[in-house]
Amino acid sequence: MLLVENHPDGCVLCVRVSPGASRDRILGEHAGALKISVSAAPEKGKANKAVCLLLAKNLHVPASHVSVIAGKTSRDKKVLIRGTDARAVAQALADV
């Protein structure tokens, strides 16, 4: 089951990232985290930016509403999605 927690500004999503992939895509759930592959390299925040853009596109929220709040240099990250709640995010990602 995907771990999505409510936050005062929106909700927090646990993400497992595989940078340097052939394309950007959401792979599904893995150990409570959303597994994502991005083509961007894990340098200078490029992979983090790609993760935020991919999530924003799939959740239909502005890219400015998605940010990495923990794990900026790790494969395991926590992403804040502003202006929504955990239930809406979990439901939107279930359709992906």
Summary of the structure (lengths in Angstrom):
residues: 96
radius of gyration: 11.9
end to end distance: 14.4
largest distance: 35.6
contacts: 289
relative contact order: 0.25
helix: 27%
strand: 38%
